[in-house]
């Protein structure tokens, strides 16, 4: 079920309280946290009194103390309260979900199922699917960020389709990047985690080291430090340390986009892919994968999509854009055209506001 801009002019009465539970630092530089921040801002503009519950940064792998602390905060909420919970935490809070499902109006915000993180063992995937199924079943409503994730929750988690709502992420309008780099600059914006496929990208770049390019991997390494170290070692072993710059966390990424010529991110899975939408907003041609929600964000007129975990296909796509400047310019124009059609953050907030009001009975 989806609500869109038809609710853009809707406003709720002041002081309707909504609680929003988020694990860790809400200012973290990821797409999921950015979505949460903009949603909170939008809901407040719609007249809601949004009150934050800060959960442990240990989620989605909390210890007993972190779970107990989360339960204590939720138990302190008044009966009948509306509580939005970020799925990064909610997916492993199945016991807490069952405890409070009749007392509170629980609304899960599922950016993507936890079981689809890359690198998990079959046992870990099964455990997460079980816990997330229970937690989502306990909710009054479930918000997802793409139609693809909605279908996945219906088909793989048996969640009632009538209580799943799509609230697409918004995208701010931006100045278009000139795309005149010499040599061309490749931009990747993502945390250094297995799911984002940086290792496949490094392999692909090593195969076109004879072509002129520079690459910047923008994103923090704190979510999986061991994986990040492996990535750094791989870059060095392939002799690419002078060609690939790992910047770490960059709070204001505007200049990164404006200096780029191509955006590339070979993710194994994306619940939506806010980084791709942001790249489109800057008019950048894109090289990405043809999995999950990515094809719904990146049209063929603006990018080249290849199979995930296919370094050879990724190599060919990158080489094509680096060598064929006409094709790069065509995709750049396609990205600029697509940028004008992207949803806005006010649309996102109006969808969620309608969901809250619909279930506040």
N, C-alpha and C positions, 0 to 999 in steps of 0.2 A: 504494500500500500504506500502511496507517495502523495505528498502535498507539495505544491510548487508556488509560483509567484502570485497565485490568486489570493493568497493570504498576506501579501506584502504590506497591506495597509492595516492589518489587524493589530490592535494593541490591547493588552490586558489591563485590568485595574491595578493601580499601584499597590505595592506591599504584599502581593501574593508570593509567599515564600517557597522557594525551590532549593533543595540541598543538592550539592554536586560533589561527589567523592572522586578524588584524583590521587593516584599514587605518585609519590616523589615530588619533584620540583615542577610546578606548572609552567615555569619559564624554560623548560628543557627545549632544545632546538630539534624537534622532530615534527613530522606532519601531524601526528596524533595529538600532541600537546598544543600545536598551533591551532588545530581545529577546536580543541576544548577552550582555548583562550578566546578565540573569536566568537564561539557560540555563547560563552558567558557574557561577553560584551554585548552581543546582539540581544540576548534575553533580557539583560538589564535595560537596554534601550526600549524593549517592548513592555517595560514596566514591572518585570519580575524582580523580587528581592532574592538574588542568588547568593547562597551562603556556602562557602567551601568547606569540605572535610578533607584535610590532607592526610592521606594514608602513607604507610611506609614505602620507601623507595625500593624495598626488597621485592615487591610485586613485579613480575608474576611468579616469583619463587620465594614466597614469604616463609619465615619460620613461625613457630607457634606463638611467639610473642607479638609478631606483626599481625597475625590473624586475630589474636585476642584484643589487640589495641583497635583494630578496625571494627570488631564486633562491639566494643565498648562505645565507640563513637556513634555507630548506627543504632545501638540500643538506647542511646540518650535522646534520639529524635522522638518527637511527639507522635502519637498514634495518628494515622491518616496522612502523614507527611509525604510529599513527593520527593523522591530521591533519584537523581541521575547518577549512575556509576560507570566510570570508564572501564571498558572491557579488559584493559591490561591488568586490572585487579579483579574484576567481577568473575572472570573465567575460572578462578581458583577459589572462589568464595561460596561454594555450593552449600556447605553446611549453614553458613550465615544466611544465605538466600532462603533456605527452607525455614529457618527460624523466624524470619521477618516477613515472609511473603503474604501473610494475611493481615499484617499490622500496618504495612507501609505500601505506598504506591511506588513500586520499583520499576525504574526505566533504565535498561542497559544501553550503553553506547558502545557498540561493537565495531571497532575500526577494521578488524579482521580476526578470525578465530585463532586463538593461541596455538592450537595444534598444528597450524600451517607454518610455523616458524621453521626455517631451514636448519638442518643439523640435528633434529630430535630423533631419538631412537623410537622404534615402533611402540615400545612400552610407554614411553613418555607421551607419544601422540595419543595412544588409547586412553591414558589417564586424564589428559587434558580434555579430550573429547567427552569423556564421561562427566567430568566436573563442570565443564562449560554447558553441556546439555542440561544438567540439573539447575544450574544458576539461571540460565536463560528461560527455562520452563517456568521458573518462579516469578518471572517479571510480568507486570501489567502490560508493558510495551517494550519493544526492542528497536533501537535506532541503528541503522546501518548506513554506510557512506556510499554504497553503490547497489545497483540492481543485481549485479553478479554475487555480491555477498549475501543479499537477501535470498537468492535462489539456493546458495550453498547452505544457509541455515535451515532452509526448508528441507532440502534433500539429504543432508548429512547429519543434521542435528534434530530433525523432526519437530522444529518449532512451528507453531501455528502461523500460517501465512497472514492471517488477519491481524496479528499483533506486531508484525514487522513493518517498519516504516523507513523509507529511503530519504535521507537528508543529505543531498550532495554537498560536498565542501564548496565554499565560495572561492573566488579568485579576484584579487584586486587588479584593476587596470594598471598597466605599466608602460613606461617608455620602451619602445622597441630597440633591441640591441642592433648596432650597425652591422655586425658580422663581417668585419673587414680585417680580421687578424692575419698576420703574416709572420710566422706560420700560424695556421688555424689553431685555436684553443678549444679543447674539449673539456666540458664541465660535467662533473658528477656531483650531485647533491644528495647525500644519504649518510646516515650513521654507518660506521664500519661494522656491519653485522653480516652473518652468512647469507641471510635472505636477500640482501641487496646485490649479490653477485659480483662484487669488486674483483674477486679472484679470477673469474672468467674474463672480465674486462682486461686485467693485467696480461693474461695469456694472449688475448687478441691483440693488444697493443704491441706486445713483443714481436708479433709476426709482421707488423707494419712499421718496425723501427726505422726502416730505410726511407719512409715518407716523412715529410715535414709536419710536425704537430707538437703541441705541448698539452698536458692534461693536468687538471686540478681536481683532486678528490676532496670535496668540502663536506665535513661531517665529523662528529665526535667519535672517539674511540672507547668511551667509558662503558658502553653497554656490554661489550665483549672484548676486554683488553687482550686476551690470549689470541683471539682471532685477528685482531688488529695487528698484533706483533707478527703473526704469521704472514699477514699481507705485506707489512713493511719488509720483512725478510725476502719475500718473493720478488718484490719490486727491485730490491738490491741485487738478488741473485741473477736476475734477468738483465742487469745493467741499465735499468730504467730510472735510477734515482735522480738523474739530471733532467728527465723528461716528465716525470710524474711528481707533482707536489701534493702531499697530504697536509692540508691546512689545519686540521682539527676543527673544533666548533667555531663557526663564524656567525655572530648574532645578526648582523645586517648583511644579507647576501645580495643586495641590489647590485653592487659593483661586480660581483662574481658573474651574474647573469649578463650584465651590460658588456663585459669584456669577452664573453664566450662567443664562439661561432657555431658550435654543435653541442647539444645536451645528450649525454649518453648514460643510461642506467639499465643494466641487464638483470633486473630483479627476478627472483624465482616466483614471487607472489606479491600482489598489491591489493589491498582492500579497495582502494580507489587510485591512489597515485598522485598526491597533491603536488609533488615535485614536478611531475610532467605538466600538470595544468599551469604551474608557475612558469615553467620554461616556455610554454605556449604563449603565456601572457607577455613575455619578452620577445616573442616572435622568433624563437630558436628552432631550427630543424632538430628532430629527435631521432635517436637510435635507441630502441628499447626491445622488450620481449613481448611475444604475442599471447601472454598468459593472463588469467584472472581478469581484473577490471581494466587493465591497461589499454586494450583495443577500443574500449568505450570512451577513453579520454583522448587518445592519440589517433587521429584519423590517418588514412594512407596518404592524404594530401599534405600532411605535415611531418611524417616520419616514416622510418623503416623499422618494421617489427620482425624479429627473428625468434626462433625457439629458445627457451631458457636453457642455460648450461651448454650452449653450443658455441664454443670459441671460434670455430671456423666460420660459421655463419655471421657471427659478430664481426670478425676480421673483415670479411667481404663487404659487409654493410658500411663499416667505417672507411675502408679503402675507397669504396665507391663515392662517398661524400667528399673525401679529402682530394680525390683526383678529379672528379666531375663537378666543377664549380657551378655549371648550369643546373644540375640536379639539386645541388645544395641551395641555390637561389630559389628554385621552384618550391622546395619544401619550406624554405624560409617564408615565402609569400603565403603558402598554405597555413603555416603556423600563425601568421599575422591575421589571416582571415578567421581562423578558428578562435583566436583570442577574443574576438568580438562577440562570440556566442557563449562564452563560459558563464556558469551561474555566479551570482554575487552572494556575499555573506549575509545580506539581509534576507535573501531567499532561504538560506539555511536556518536562520533564526526563526523565521516565520513558520517553517515546517515544524520545528521542535516546539514552538509556542503553541501551535494548534494541537500537537500531540498531548502536551501537558494539560491544556484546557479540556480536551476531549476525555481524558481519564481522571480529571479532578472532579469526581462526582460523589 
